[in-house]
Amino acid sequence: MGVLDYVSELCSLPKDQRKLRKKQFQTVEMKVRIDCEGCERKVRKALEEIKGVSSVEIERKQNKVTVTGYVDARKVTKRVRRRTGKMVEPWPYVRYDVVPHPYAPGAYDRKAPPGYVRNVLDDPKLAHLVRASSMEERYSSAFSDDNPNSCAIM
């Protein structure tokens, strides 16, 4: 039986390949500087050749590229960087109504597209600037229309 065990080990898949997981369907948003139609074509072609990509949306004015499909975000950014030679970074902006204090020093960015601010809630260095303290919350709710016990003077 020693020979049979040895042969079966040779024929079986390696441990790494047996535990492969399927990639999840996800949306990858990137910031890529796109100047002209040629740049847009080059980025689109590089992304559509990736296995698992369902759709590619490019917003040239915002320099935003959105890829949906069964892909890995790191591989997508690496592919765009290598094939086009352009600087690629994850999309750093969110809608301004998502952030509690959108015009805090770390959140407000003049380079952001209209209606967007930096996503500082995920950044531990700047998160304390955009979150209200408990004292601020108390003061703002004291004069709120939603509070039934609020001050009647206002």
Chimera marker file (.cmm) of the C-alpha trace (Angstrom):
<marker_set name="trace">
<marker id="1" x="0.000" y="0.000" z="0.000" r="1" g="1" b="0" radius="0.5"/>
<marker id="2" x="2.951" y="2.367" z="0.308" r="1" g="1" b="0" radius="0.5"/>
<marker id="3" x="3.232" y="2.769" z="-3.471" r="1" g="1" b="0" radius="0.5"/>
<marker id="4" x="-0.507" y="3.374" z="-3.854" r="1" g="1" b="0" radius="0.5"/>
<marker id="5" x="-0.440" y="6.161" z="-1.219" r="1" g="1" b="0" radius="0.5"/>
<marker id="6" x="2.518" y="7.798" z="-2.954" r="1" g="1" b="0" radius="0.5"/>
<marker id="7" x="0.781" y="7.746" z="-6.357" r="1" g="1" b="0" radius="0.5"/>
<marker id="8" x="-2.467" y="9.125" z="-4.912" r="1" g="1" b="0" radius="0.5"/>
<marker id="9" x="-0.553" y="12.036" z="-3.345" r="1" g="1" b="0" radius="0.5"/>
<marker id="10" x="0.989" y="12.842" z="-6.715" r="1" g="1" b="0" radius="0.5"/>
<marker id="11" x="-2.397" y="12.800" z="-8.458" r="1" g="1" b="0" radius="0.5"/>
<marker id="12" x="-4.266" y="14.880" z="-5.872" r="1" g="1" b="0" radius="0.5"/>
<marker id="13" x="-4.455" y="18.649" z="-6.030" r="1" g="1" b="0" radius="0.5"/>
<marker id="14" x="-2.186" y="20.732" z="-3.822" r="1" g="1" b="0" radius="0.5"/>
<marker id="15" x="-3.743" y="21.973" z="-0.585" r="1" g="1" b="0" radius="0.5"/>
<marker id="16" x="-3.826" y="25.578" z="-1.811" r="1" g="1" b="0" radius="0.5"/>
<marker id="17" x="-5.872" y="24.717" z="-4.897" r="1" g="1" b="0" radius="0.5"/>
<marker id="18" x="-8.377" y="22.577" z="-2.990" r="1" g="1" b="0" radius="0.5"/>
<marker id="19" x="-9.456" y="25.501" z="-0.811" r="1" g="1" b="0" radius="0.5"/>
<marker id="20" x="-9.896" y="28.087" z="-3.550" r="1" g="1" b="0" radius="0.5"/>
<marker id="21" x="-12.864" y="30.344" z="-2.919" r="1" g="1" b="0" radius="0.5"/>
<marker id="22" x="-14.913" y="31.934" z="-5.618" r="1" g="1" b="0" radius="0.5"/>
<marker id="23" x="-14.542" y="35.675" z="-5.915" r="1" g="1" b="0" radius="0.5"/>
<marker id="24" x="-17.519" y="37.694" z="-4.765" r="1" g="1" b="0" radius="0.5"/>
<marker id="25" x="-19.424" y="40.063" z="-7.008" r="1" g="1" b="0" radius="0.5"/>
<marker id="26" x="-18.242" y="43.538" z="-6.086" r="1" g="1" b="0" radius="0.5"/>
<marker id="27" x="-17.882" y="47.097" z="-7.282" r="1" g="1" b="0" radius="0.5"/>
<marker id="28" x="-14.417" y="48.653" z="-7.463" r="1" g="1" b="0" radius="0.5"/>
<marker id="29" x="-14.196" y="52.438" z="-7.716" r="1" g="1" b="0" radius="0.5"/>
<marker id="30" x="-10.896" y="54.082" z="-8.676" r="1" g="1" b="0" radius="0.5"/>
<marker id="31" x="-9.572" y="57.536" z="-9.354" r="1" g="1" b="0" radius="0.5"/>
<marker id="32" x="-7.612" y="57.594" z="-12.626" r="1" g="1" b="0" radius="0.5"/>
<marker id="33" x="-6.688" y="60.766" z="-14.465" r="1" g="1" b="0" radius="0.5"/>
<marker id="34" x="-8.338" y="60.612" z="-17.866" r="1" g="1" b="0" radius="0.5"/>
<marker id="35" x="-7.544" y="63.501" z="-20.194" r="1" g="1" b="0" radius="0.5"/>
<marker id="36" x="-8.886" y="62.461" z="-23.585" r="1" g="1" b="0" radius="0.5"/>
<marker id="37" x="-10.789" y="59.770" z="-25.475" r="1" g="1" b="0" radius="0.5"/>
<marker id="38" x="-7.567" y="57.871" z="-26.110" r="1" g="1" b="0" radius="0.5"/>
<marker id="39" x="-6.892" y="57.579" z="-22.376" r="1" g="1" b="0" radius="0.5"/>
<marker id="40" x="-10.470" y="56.458" z="-21.813" r="1" g="1" b="0" radius="0.5"/>
<marker id="41" x="-10.167" y="53.789" z="-24.533" r="1" g="1" b="0" radius="0.5"/>
<marker id="42" x="-6.876" y="52.549" z="-23.120" r="1" g="1" b="0" radius="0.5"/>
<marker id="43" x="-8.297" y="52.189" z="-19.594" r="1" g="1" b="0" radius="0.5"/>
<marker id="44" x="-11.502" y="50.544" z="-20.838" r="1" g="1" b="0" radius="0.5"/>
<marker id="45" x="-9.574" y="48.028" z="-22.967" r="1" g="1" b="0" radius="0.5"/>
<marker id="46" x="-7.260" y="47.124" z="-20.078" r="1" g="1" b="0" radius="0.5"/>
<marker id="47" x="-10.226" y="46.514" z="-17.775" r="1" g="1" b="0" radius="0.5"/>
<marker id="48" x="-12.476" y="44.626" z="-20.187" r="1" g="1" b="0" radius="0.5"/>
<marker id="49" x="-9.760" y="42.025" z="-20.788" r="1" g="1" b="0" radius="0.5"/>
<marker id="50" x="-9.784" y="40.977" z="-17.120" r="1" g="1" b="0" radius="0.5"/>
<marker id="51" x="-11.615" y="37.729" z="-16.486" r="1" g="1" b="0" radius="0.5"/>
<marker id="52" x="-14.772" y="38.235" z="-14.405" r="1" g="1" b="0" radius="0.5"/>
<marker id="53" x="-15.482" y="41.874" z="-15.304" r="1" g="1" b="0" radius="0.5"/>
<marker id="54" x="-19.183" y="42.491" z="-15.953" r="1" g="1" b="0" radius="0.5"/>
<marker id="55" x="-19.167" y="46.200" z="-16.716" r="1" g="1" b="0" radius="0.5"/>
<marker id="56" x="-16.844" y="49.195" z="-16.870" r="1" g="1" b="0" radius="0.5"/>
<marker id="57" x="-18.150" y="52.737" z="-16.361" r="1" g="1" b="0" radius="0.5"/>
<marker id="58" x="-15.890" y="55.737" z="-16.886" r="1" g="1" b="0" radius="0.5"/>
<marker id="59" x="-16.795" y="59.284" z="-15.866" r="1" g="1" b="0" radius="0.5"/>
<marker id="60" x="-14.143" y="61.396" z="-17.532" r="1" g="1" b="0" radius="0.5"/>
<marker id="61" x="-15.017" y="64.728" z="-15.882" r="1" g="1" b="0" radius="0.5"/>
<marker id="62" x="-14.754" y="63.231" z="-12.394" r="1" g="1" b="0" radius="0.5"/>
<marker id="63" x="-11.770" y="60.968" z="-13.248" r="1" g="1" b="0" radius="0.5"/>
<marker id="64" x="-13.767" y="58.068" z="-11.846" r="1" g="1" b="0" radius="0.5"/>
<marker id="65" x="-13.662" y="54.474" z="-13.084" r="1" g="1" b="0" radius="0.5"/>
<marker id="66" x="-16.192" y="51.948" z="-11.773" r="1" g="1" b="0" radius="0.5"/>
<marker id="67" x="-15.701" y="48.229" z="-12.402" r="1" g="1" b="0" radius="0.5"/>
<marker id="68" x="-18.299" y="45.624" z="-11.434" r="1" g="1" b="0" radius="0.5"/>
<marker id="69" x="-17.901" y="41.883" z="-11.543" r="1" g="1" b="0" radius="0.5"/>
<marker id="70" x="-16.214" y="38.928" z="-9.920" r="1" g="1" b="0" radius="0.5"/>
<marker id="71" x="-12.840" y="40.644" z="-9.559" r="1" g="1" b="0" radius="0.5"/>
<marker id="72" x="-10.205" y="41.433" z="-6.960" r="1" g="1" b="0" radius="0.5"/>
<marker id="73" x="-9.694" y="45.155" z="-6.291" r="1" g="1" b="0" radius="0.5"/>
<marker id="74" x="-5.907" y="44.877" z="-5.979" r="1" g="1" b="0" radius="0.5"/>
<marker id="75" x="-5.588" y="43.041" z="-9.276" r="1" g="1" b="0" radius="0.5"/>
<marker id="76" x="-7.770" y="45.587" z="-11.061" r="1" g="1" b="0" radius="0.5"/>
<marker id="77" x="-5.743" y="48.573" z="-9.847" r="1" g="1" b="0" radius="0.5"/>
<marker id="78" x="-2.484" y="46.801" z="-10.589" r="1" g="1" b="0" radius="0.5"/>
<marker id="79" x="-3.642" y="45.965" z="-14.112" r="1" g="1" b="0" radius="0.5"/>
<marker id="80" x="-4.661" y="49.554" z="-14.902" r="1" g="1" b="0" radius="0.5"/>
<marker id="81" x="-1.396" y="50.906" z="-13.503" r="1" g="1" b="0" radius="0.5"/>
<marker id="82" x="0.691" y="48.428" z="-15.505" r="1" g="1" b="0" radius="0.5"/>
<marker id="83" x="-1.189" y="48.590" z="-18.828" r="1" g="1" b="0" radius="0.5"/>
<marker id="84" x="-1.792" y="52.353" z="-18.986" r="1" g="1" b="0" radius="0.5"/>
<marker id="85" x="1.076" y="53.786" z="-16.949" r="1" g="1" b="0" radius="0.5"/>
<marker id="86" x="-1.365" y="56.012" z="-15.062" r="1" g="1" b="0" radius="0.5"/>
<marker id="87" x="-1.537" y="56.734" z="-11.347" r="1" g="1" b="0" radius="0.5"/>
<marker id="88" x="-4.396" y="54.755" z="-9.766" r="1" g="1" b="0" radius="0.5"/>
<marker id="89" x="-5.854" y="55.179" z="-6.290" r="1" g="1" b="0" radius="0.5"/>
<marker id="90" x="-9.068" y="53.996" z="-4.634" r="1" g="1" b="0" radius="0.5"/>
<marker id="91" x="-11.971" y="56.422" z="-4.950" r="1" g="1" b="0" radius="0.5"/>
<marker id="92" x="-11.464" y="58.678" z="-1.896" r="1" g="1" b="0" radius="0.5"/>
<marker id="93" x="-14.764" y="60.585" z="-2.003" r="1" g="1" b="0" radius="0.5"/>
<marker id="94" x="-18.300" y="60.040" z="-0.679" r="1" g="1" b="0" radius="0.5"/>
<marker id="95" x="-21.473" y="62.109" z="-0.977" r="1" g="1" b="0" radius="0.5"/>
<marker id="96" x="-21.392" y="65.070" z="1.381" r="1" g="1" b="0" radius="0.5"/>
<marker id="97" x="-24.626" y="64.027" z="3.123" r="1" g="1" b="0" radius="0.5"/>
<marker id="98" x="-22.993" y="60.791" z="4.377" r="1" g="1" b="0" radius="0.5"/>
<marker id="99" x="-20.394" y="62.611" z="6.507" r="1" g="1" b="0" radius="0.5"/>
<marker id="100" x="-21.701" y="64.260" z="9.724" r="1" g="1" b="0" radius="0.5"/>
<marker id="101" x="-19.553" y="67.404" z="9.356" r="1" g="1" b="0" radius="0.5"/>
<marker id="102" x="-18.666" y="67.671" z="5.636" r="1" g="1" b="0" radius="0.5"/>
<marker id="103" x="-16.718" y="70.913" z="5.943" r="1" g="1" b="0" radius="0.5"/>
<marker id="104" x="-14.397" y="69.849" z="8.737" r="1" g="1" b="0" radius="0.5"/>
<marker id="105" x="-10.714" y="70.510" z="7.925" r="1" g="1" b="0" radius="0.5"/>
<marker id="106" x="-9.947" y="66.914" z="6.903" r="1" g="1" b="0" radius="0.5"/>
<marker id="107" x="-13.131" y="66.250" z="4.959" r="1" g="1" b="0" radius="0.5"/>
<marker id="108" x="-13.391" y="69.271" z="2.708" r="1" g="1" b="0" radius="0.5"/>
<marker id="109" x="-11.339" y="68.938" z="-0.455" r="1" g="1" b="0" radius="0.5"/>
<marker id="110" x="-11.390" y="71.501" z="-3.265" r="1" g="1" b="0" radius="0.5"/>
<marker id="111" x="-10.325" y="68.851" z="-5.777" r="1" g="1" b="0" radius="0.5"/>
<marker id="112" x="-13.406" y="66.739" z="-5.055" r="1" g="1" b="0" radius="0.5"/>
<marker id="113" x="-16.197" y="66.617" z="-7.647" r="1" g="1" b="0" radius="0.5"/>
<marker id="114" x="-19.313" y="68.693" z="-6.854" r="1" g="1" b="0" radius="0.5"/>
<marker id="115" x="-21.376" y="67.120" z="-4.077" r="1" g="1" b="0" radius="0.5"/>
<marker id="116" x="-18.507" y="64.968" z="-2.788" r="1" g="1" b="0" radius="0.5"/>
<marker id="117" x="-16.093" y="65.220" z="0.168" r="1" g="1" b="0" radius="0.5"/>
<marker id="118" x="-13.254" y="62.989" z="1.358" r="1" g="1" b="0" radius="0.5"/>
<marker id="119" x="-14.233" y="59.807" z="3.170" r="1" g="1" b="0" radius="0.5"/>
<marker id="120" x="-12.671" y="60.681" z="6.519" r="1" g="1" b="0" radius="0.5"/>
<marker id="121" x="-14.786" y="58.332" z="8.612" r="1" g="1" b="0" radius="0.5"/>
<marker id="122" x="-12.478" y="55.480" z="7.617" r="1" g="1" b="0" radius="0.5"/>
<marker id="123" x="-9.307" y="57.499" z="8.270" r="1" g="1" b="0" radius="0.5"/>
<marker id="124" x="-8.367" y="57.192" z="11.979" r="1" g="1" b="0" radius="0.5"/>
<marker id="125" x="-6.195" y="60.331" z="11.880" r="1" g="1" b="0" radius="0.5"/>
<marker id="126" x="-9.027" y="62.603" z="10.764" r="1" g="1" b="0" radius="0.5"/>
<marker id="127" x="-12.120" y="60.831" z="12.117" r="1" g="1" b="0" radius="0.5"/>
<marker id="128" x="-12.116" y="62.721" z="15.412" r="1" g="1" b="0" radius="0.5"/>
<marker id="129" x="-12.457" y="66.027" z="13.523" r="1" g="1" b="0" radius="0.5"/>
<marker id="130" x="-15.689" y="65.076" z="11.785" r="1" g="1" b="0" radius="0.5"/>
<marker id="131" x="-17.465" y="63.384" z="14.677" r="1" g="1" b="0" radius="0.5"/>
<marker id="132" x="-19.430" y="65.515" z="17.072" r="1" g="1" b="0" radius="0.5"/>
<marker id="133" x="-18.642" y="65.196" z="20.773" r="1" g="1" b="0" radius="0.5"/>
<marker id="134" x="-21.410" y="64.372" z="23.260" r="1" g="1" b="0" radius="0.5"/>
<marker id="135" x="-21.524" y="68.013" z="24.414" r="1" g="1" b="0" radius="0.5"/>
<marker id="136" x="-22.037" y="69.236" z="20.842" r="1" g="1" b="0" radius="0.5"/>
<marker id="137" x="-24.793" y="66.668" z="20.358" r="1" g="1" b="0" radius="0.5"/>
<marker id="138" x="-26.585" y="67.872" z="23.506" r="1" g="1" b="0" radius="0.5"/>
<marker id="139" x="-26.400" y="71.515" z="22.483" r="1" g="1" b="0" radius="0.5"/>
<marker id="140" x="-27.641" y="70.893" z="18.966" r="1" g="1" b="0" radius="0.5"/>
<marker id="141" x="-30.509" y="68.674" z="20.110" r="1" g="1" b="0" radius="0.5"/>
<marker id="142" x="-31.604" y="71.208" z="22.777" r="1" g="1" b="0" radius="0.5"/>
<marker id="143" x="-32.767" y="73.591" z="20.038" r="1" g="1" b="0" radius="0.5"/>
<marker id="144" x="-33.939" y="70.982" z="17.538" r="1" g="1" b="0" radius="0.5"/>
<marker id="145" x="-37.480" y="70.900" z="16.164" r="1" g="1" b="0" radius="0.5"/>
<marker id="146" x="-37.443" y="67.122" z="16.525" r="1" g="1" b="0" radius="0.5"/>
<marker id="147" x="-36.980" y="67.338" z="20.308" r="1" g="1" b="0" radius="0.5"/>
<marker id="148" x="-40.369" y="67.764" z="22.053" r="1" g="1" b="0" radius="0.5"/>
<marker id="149" x="-38.688" y="69.156" z="25.192" r="1" g="1" b="0" radius="0.5"/>
<marker id="150" x="-36.611" y="71.727" z="23.326" r="1" g="1" b="0" radius="0.5"/>
<marker id="151" x="-36.406" y="75.371" z="24.207" r="1" g="1" b="0" radius="0.5"/>
<marker id="152" x="-39.536" y="77.303" z="23.197" r="1" g="1" b="0" radius="0.5"/>
<marker id="153" x="-37.636" y="80.557" z="22.658" r="1" g="1" b="0" radius="0.5"/>
<marker id="154" x="-36.148" y="79.390" z="19.389" r="1" g="1" b="0" radius="0.5"/>
<link id1="1" id2="2" r="1" g="1" b="0" radius="0.2"/>
<link id1="2" id2="3" r="1" g="1" b="0" radius="0.2"/>
<link id1="3" id2="4" r="1" g="1" b="0" radius="0.2"/>
<link id1="4" id2="5" r="1" g="1" b="0" radius="0.2"/>
<link id1="5" id2="6" r="1" g="1" b="0" radius="0.2"/>
<link id1="6" id2="7" r="1" g="1" b="0" radius="0.2"/>
<link id1="7" id2="8" r="1" g="1" b="0" radius="0.2"/>
<link id1="8" id2="9" r="1" g="1" b="0" radius="0.2"/>
<link id1="9" id2="10" r="1" g="1" b="0" radius="0.2"/>
<link id1="10" id2="11" r="1" g="1" b="0" radius="0.2"/>
<link id1="11" id2="12" r="1" g="1" b="0" radius="0.2"/>
<link id1="12" id2="13" r="1" g="1" b="0" radius="0.2"/>
<link id1="13" id2="14" r="1" g="1" b="0" radius="0.2"/>
<link id1="14" id2="15" r="1" g="1" b="0" radius="0.2"/>
<link id1="15" id2="16" r="1" g="1" b="0" radius="0.2"/>
<link id1="16" id2="17" r="1" g="1" b="0" radius="0.2"/>
<link id1="17" id2="18" r="1" g="1" b="0" radius="0.2"/>
<link id1="18" id2="19" r="1" g="1" b="0" radius="0.2"/>
<link id1="19" id2="20" r="1" g="1" b="0" radius="0.2"/>
<link id1="20" id2="21" r="1" g="1" b="0" radius="0.2"/>
<link id1="21" id2="22" r="1" g="1" b="0" radius="0.2"/>
<link id1="22" id2="23" r="1" g="1" b="0" radius="0.2"/>
<link id1="23" id2="24" r="1" g="1" b="0" radius="0.2"/>
<link id1="24" id2="25" r="1" g="1" b="0" radius="0.2"/>
<link id1="25" id2="26" r="1" g="1" b="0" radius="0.2"/>
<link id1="26" id2="27" r="1" g="1" b="0" radius="0.2"/>
<link id1="27" id2="28" r="1" g="1" b="0" radius="0.2"/>
<link id1="28" id2="29" r="1" g="1" b="0" radius="0.2"/>
<link id1="29" id2="30" r="1" g="1" b="0" radius="0.2"/>
<link id1="30" id2="31" r="1" g="1" b="0" radius="0.2"/>
<link id1="31" id2="32" r="1" g="1" b="0" radius="0.2"/>
<link id1="32" id2="33" r="1" g="1" b="0" radius="0.2"/>
<link id1="33" id2="34" r="1" g="1" b="0" radius="0.2"/>
<link id1="34" id2="35" r="1" g="1" b="0" radius="0.2"/>
<link id1="35" id2="36" r="1" g="1" b="0" radius="0.2"/>
<link id1="36" id2="37" r="1" g="1" b="0" radius="0.2"/>
<link id1="37" id2="38" r="1" g="1" b="0" radius="0.2"/>
<link id1="38" id2="39" r="1" g="1" b="0" radius="0.2"/>
<link id1="39" id2="40" r="1" g="1" b="0" radius="0.2"/>
<link id1="40" id2="41" r="1" g="1" b="0" radius="0.2"/>
<link id1="41" id2="42" r="1" g="1" b="0" radius="0.2"/>
<link id1="42" id2="43" r="1" g="1" b="0" radius="0.2"/>
<link id1="43" id2="44" r="1" g="1" b="0" radius="0.2"/>
<link id1="44" id2="45" r="1" g="1" b="0" radius="0.2"/>
<link id1="45" id2="46" r="1" g="1" b="0" radius="0.2"/>
<link id1="46" id2="47" r="1" g="1" b="0" radius="0.2"/>
<link id1="47" id2="48" r="1" g="1" b="0" radius="0.2"/>
<link id1="48" id2="49" r="1" g="1" b="0" radius="0.2"/>
<link id1="49" id2="50" r="1" g="1" b="0" radius="0.2"/>
<link id1="50" id2="51" r="1" g="1" b="0" radius="0.2"/>
<link id1="51" id2="52" r="1" g="1" b="0" radius="0.2"/>
<link id1="52" id2="53" r="1" g="1" b="0" radius="0.2"/>
<link id1="53" id2="54" r="1" g="1" b="0" radius="0.2"/>
<link id1="54" id2="55" r="1" g="1" b="0" radius="0.2"/>
<link id1="55" id2="56" r="1" g="1" b="0" radius="0.2"/>
<link id1="56" id2="57" r="1" g="1" b="0" radius="0.2"/>
<link id1="57" id2="58" r="1" g="1" b="0" radius="0.2"/>
<link id1="58" id2="59" r="1" g="1" b="0" radius="0.2"/>
<link id1="59" id2="60" r="1" g="1" b="0" radius="0.2"/>
<link id1="60" id2="61" r="1" g="1" b="0" radius="0.2"/>
<link id1="61" id2="62" r="1" g="1" b="0" radius="0.2"/>
<link id1="62" id2="63" r="1" g="1" b="0" radius="0.2"/>
<link id1="63" id2="64" r="1" g="1" b="0" radius="0.2"/>
<link id1="64" id2="65" r="1" g="1" b="0" radius="0.2"/>
<link id1="65" id2="66" r="1" g="1" b="0" radius="0.2"/>
<link id1="66" id2="67" r="1" g="1" b="0" radius="0.2"/>
<link id1="67" id2="68" r="1" g="1" b="0" radius="0.2"/>
<link id1="68" id2="69" r="1" g="1" b="0" radius="0.2"/>
<link id1="69" id2="70" r="1" g="1" b="0" radius="0.2"/>
<link id1="70" id2="71" r="1" g="1" b="0" radius="0.2"/>
<link id1="71" id2="72" r="1" g="1" b="0" radius="0.2"/>
<link id1="72" id2="73" r="1" g="1" b="0" radius="0.2"/>
<link id1="73" id2="74" r="1" g="1" b="0" radius="0.2"/>
<link id1="74" id2="75" r="1" g="1" b="0" radius="0.2"/>
<link id1="75" id2="76" r="1" g="1" b="0" radius="0.2"/>
<link id1="76" id2="77" r="1" g="1" b="0" radius="0.2"/>
<link id1="77" id2="78" r="1" g="1" b="0" radius="0.2"/>
<link id1="78" id2="79" r="1" g="1" b="0" radius="0.2"/>
<link id1="79" id2="80" r="1" g="1" b="0" radius="0.2"/>
<link id1="80" id2="81" r="1" g="1" b="0" radius="0.2"/>
<link id1="81" id2="82" r="1" g="1" b="0" radius="0.2"/>
<link id1="82" id2="83" r="1" g="1" b="0" radius="0.2"/>
<link id1="83" id2="84" r="1" g="1" b="0" radius="0.2"/>
<link id1="84" id2="85" r="1" g="1" b="0" radius="0.2"/>
<link id1="85" id2="86" r="1" g="1" b="0" radius="0.2"/>
<link id1="86" id2="87" r="1" g="1" b="0" radius="0.2"/>
<link id1="87" id2="88" r="1" g="1" b="0" radius="0.2"/>
<link id1="88" id2="89" r="1" g="1" b="0" radius="0.2"/>
<link id1="89" id2="90" r="1" g="1" b="0" radius="0.2"/>
<link id1="90" id2="91" r="1" g="1" b="0" radius="0.2"/>
<link id1="91" id2="92" r="1" g="1" b="0" radius="0.2"/>
<link id1="92" id2="93" r="1" g="1" b="0" radius="0.2"/>
<link id1="93" id2="94" r="1" g="1" b="0" radius="0.2"/>
<link id1="94" id2="95" r="1" g="1" b="0" radius="0.2"/>
<link id1="95" id2="96" r="1" g="1" b="0" radius="0.2"/>
<link id1="96" id2="97" r="1" g="1" b="0" radius="0.2"/>
<link id1="97" id2="98" r="1" g="1" b="0" radius="0.2"/>
<link id1="98" id2="99" r="1" g="1" b="0" radius="0.2"/>
<link id1="99" id2="100" r="1" g="1" b="0" radius="0.2"/>
<link id1="100" id2="101" r="1" g="1" b="0" radius="0.2"/>
<link id1="101" id2="102" r="1" g="1" b="0" radius="0.2"/>
<link id1="102" id2="103" r="1" g="1" b="0" radius="0.2"/>
<link id1="103" id2="104" r="1" g="1" b="0" radius="0.2"/>
<link id1="104" id2="105" r="1" g="1" b="0" radius="0.2"/>
<link id1="105" id2="106" r="1" g="1" b="0" radius="0.2"/>
<link id1="106" id2="107" r="1" g="1" b="0" radius="0.2"/>
<link id1="107" id2="108" r="1" g="1" b="0" radius="0.2"/>
<link id1="108" id2="109" r="1" g="1" b="0" radius="0.2"/>
<link id1="109" id2="110" r="1" g="1" b="0" radius="0.2"/>
<link id1="110" id2="111" r="1" g="1" b="0" radius="0.2"/>
<link id1="111" id2="112" r="1" g="1" b="0" radius="0.2"/>
<link id1="112" id2="113" r="1" g="1" b="0" radius="0.2"/>
<link id1="113" id2="114" r="1" g="1" b="0" radius="0.2"/>
<link id1="114" id2="115" r="1" g="1" b="0" radius="0.2"/>
<link id1="115" id2="116" r="1" g="1" b="0" radius="0.2"/>
<link id1="116" id2="117" r="1" g="1" b="0" radius="0.2"/>
<link id1="117" id2="118" r="1" g="1" b="0" radius="0.2"/>
<link id1="118" id2="119" r="1" g="1" b="0" radius="0.2"/>
<link id1="119" id2="120" r="1" g="1" b="0" radius="0.2"/>
<link id1="120" id2="121" r="1" g="1" b="0" radius="0.2"/>
<link id1="121" id2="122" r="1" g="1" b="0" radius="0.2"/>
<link id1="122" id2="123" r="1" g="1" b="0" radius="0.2"/>
<link id1="123" id2="124" r="1" g="1" b="0" radius="0.2"/>
<link id1="124" id2="125" r="1" g="1" b="0" radius="0.2"/>
<link id1="125" id2="126" r="1" g="1" b="0" radius="0.2"/>
<link id1="126" id2="127" r="1" g="1" b="0" radius="0.2"/>
<link id1="127" id2="128" r="1" g="1" b="0" radius="0.2"/>
<link id1="128" id2="129" r="1" g="1" b="0" radius="0.2"/>
<link id1="129" id2="130" r="1" g="1" b="0" radius="0.2"/>
<link id1="130" id2="131" r="1" g="1" b="0" radius="0.2"/>
<link id1="131" id2="132" r="1" g="1" b="0" radius="0.2"/>
<link id1="132" id2="133" r="1" g="1" b="0" radius="0.2"/>
<link id1="133" id2="134" r="1" g="1" b="0" radius="0.2"/>
<link id1="134" id2="135" r="1" g="1" b="0" radius="0.2"/>
<link id1="135" id2="136" r="1" g="1" b="0" radius="0.2"/>
<link id1="136" id2="137" r="1" g="1" b="0" radius="0.2"/>
<link id1="137" id2="138" r="1" g="1" b="0" radius="0.2"/>
<link id1="138" id2="139" r="1" g="1" b="0" radius="0.2"/>
<link id1="139" id2="140" r="1" g="1" b="0" radius="0.2"/>
<link id1="140" id2="141" r="1" g="1" b="0" radius="0.2"/>
<link id1="141" id2="142" r="1" g="1" b="0" radius="0.2"/>
<link id1="142" id2="143" r="1" g="1" b="0" radius="0.2"/>
<link id1="143" id2="144" r="1" g="1" b="0" radius="0.2"/>
<link id1="144" id2="145" r="1" g="1" b="0" radius="0.2"/>
<link id1="145" id2="146" r="1" g="1" b="0" radius="0.2"/>
<link id1="146" id2="147" r="1" g="1" b="0" radius="0.2"/>
<link id1="147" id2="148" r="1" g="1" b="0" radius="0.2"/>
<link id1="148" id2="149" r="1" g="1" b="0" radius="0.2"/>
<link id1="149" id2="150" r="1" g="1" b="0" radius="0.2"/>
<link id1="150" id2="151" r="1" g="1" b="0" radius="0.2"/>
<link id1="151" id2="152" r="1" g="1" b="0" radius="0.2"/>
<link id1="152" id2="153" r="1" g="1" b="0" radius="0.2"/>
<link id1="153" id2="154" r="1" g="1" b="0" radius="0.2"/>
</marker_set>
